[in-house]
């Protein structure tokens, strides 16, 4: 098929054109969604970014009234301390949070996933290492010993 401008549209060119339009549309939709959902705010350390969607309002409000409000942000407890781990966790959580928010397929009340609970457990143990060492001394080998299991509402008063 010869186009009006003097080049031939082959199946290969048509496939490339369709692929380019699909890729451009996907990038455009992702860009719009990123701006609309304030995705850039998740790159910061501002806790209010965690409450961009209404699902997290209860957790954010609880954090503002908790003892941790003065000493820790969401990232301090919910992301690993190294830069790569932090942004990998933020990317994973951002994807899954937006997926579950969009589909509505999340439990009410929301629950922390196992991997994120382990990140939070490590953060508790790091910040409170003196206290943890004293407690673990009398509970050596106890697999049930967990900061977040016993102190579930410390960071987010409910």
C-alpha positions in Angstrom: 0.0 0.0 0.0 1.5 3.4 -1.0 0.7 6.3 1.2 0.0 9.8 -0.1 3.4 10.9 0.9 5.3 8.4 -1.2 6.2 5.6 1.2 4.9 2.1 1.4 3.1 0.9 4.5 4.2 -2.6 5.1 3.0 -4.9 7.8 6.3 -4.3 9.6 5.8 -0.5 9.5 2.1 -0.8 10.6 3.2 -3.0 13.5 5.8 -0.5 14.5 3.3 2.4 14.3 0.8 0.5 16.4 3.5 -0.4 18.9 4.7 3.3 19.1 1.1 4.5 19.6 0.5 2.0 22.3 3.8 2.8 24.1 3.1 6.5 23.8 -0.4 6.1 25.2 0.9 4.0 28.1 3.6 6.6 28.9 1.1 9.4 28.7 -1.4 7.7 31.0 1.3 6.8 33.5 2.6 10.4 33.4 -0.9 11.8 33.9 -1.6 9.4 36.7 1.8 10.2 38.3 1.0 14.0 38.3 -2.7 13.5 39.2 -1.9 11.2 42.1 1.0 13.4 43.3 3.5 10.6 42.6 6.4 13.0 42.9 5.5 13.5 46.6 6.4 9.9 47.4 10.0 10.7 46.5 10.1 13.0 49.5 10.3 12.2 53.2 7.0 14.1 53.9 4.6 11.9 55.9 1.6 13.8 54.4 2.4 12.1 51.1 1.4 8.8 52.7 -2.1 10.3 53.1 -2.5 11.3 49.5 -5.2 8.7 49.2 -8.0 8.6 51.8 -7.3 4.9 52.7 -4.2 6.0 54.7 -5.9 8.9 56.5 -6.5 6.9 59.7 -2.8 5.7 59.8 -1.6 9.3 59.2 -3.9 10.8 61.8 -2.8 8.1 64.3 0.8 8.9 63.6 0.3 12.6 64.2 -1.0 11.8 67.7 1.6 9.1 68.5 4.8 9.3 70.5 6.8 8.6 67.2 5.5 11.8 65.6 8.3 13.9 67.0 11.1 11.4 66.2 10.2 9.4 63.1 8.5 9.7 59.7 6.8 7.0 57.7 10.1 6.3 55.8 12.0 5.8 59.1 9.8 2.8 60.0 8.5 1.5 56.7 11.5 1.6 54.4 15.0 0.1 54.8 17.7 2.6 55.8 19.8 2.2 52.6 19.0 4.3 49.6 18.5 1.4 47.1 16.3 -0.6 49.6 14.3 2.6 50.4 13.4 3.4 46.8 12.9 -0.2 45.8 10.4 -0.5 48.7 8.8 2.8 47.8 8.4 1.7 44.2 7.0 -1.7 45.1 4.6 -0.2 47.7 3.6 2.6 45.4 2.7 0.1 42.6 0.7 -2.1 44.9 -0.9 0.7 46.8 -2.1 2.3 43.5 -3.2 -1.1 42.2 -5.2 -2.0 45.3 -6.6 1.6 45.5 -7.7 1.5 41.9 -9.2 -2.0 42.0 -10.6 -1.6 45.5 -9.2 -5.1 46.3 -7.8 -4.3 49.8 -9.0 -5.4 53.2 -10.6 -3.0 55.6 -9.0 -2.2 57.8 -5.8 -2.2 55.8 -3.1 -4.6 56.9 0.7 -4.5 56.6 2.2 -7.1 54.2 4.7 -9.6 55.6 7.7 -8.1 53.8 6.8 -4.6 55.1 6.2 -5.9 58.6 9.8 -7.3 58.5 11.1 -3.9 57.4 9.2 -2.3 60.3 10.5 -4.9 62.8 14.1 -4.2 61.8 13.5 -0.4 62.2 12.1 -0.9 65.7 15.1 -3.1 66.6 17.6 -0.6 65.2 16.1 2.5 66.9 15.5 0.7 70.2 18.5 -1.6 70.2 19.4 -1.1 73.9 15.9 -2.0 75.0 15.6 -4.9 72.6 18.9 -6.3 73.7 17.7 -6.2 77.4 14.4 -7.8 76.5 15.9 -10.5 74.3 18.4 -11.4 77.0 15.6 -13.0 79.0 13.9 -14.5 75.9 16.8 -16.1 74.0 15.6 -18.1 71.1 12.0 -17.1 71.4 10.7 -16.9 67.7 7.5 -15.2 68.9 9.4 -12.1 70.2 8.2 -9.3 67.9 8.1 -5.6 68.5 5.2 -5.0 66.0 3.2 -7.9 67.3 3.1 -6.7 70.9 3.3 -2.9 70.1 1.1 -2.9 67.0 -0.4 0.6 67.6 2.6 2.5 68.9 3.3 4.3 65.6 -0.3 4.7 64.7 -2.7 5.3 67.6 -6.1 3.9 66.9 
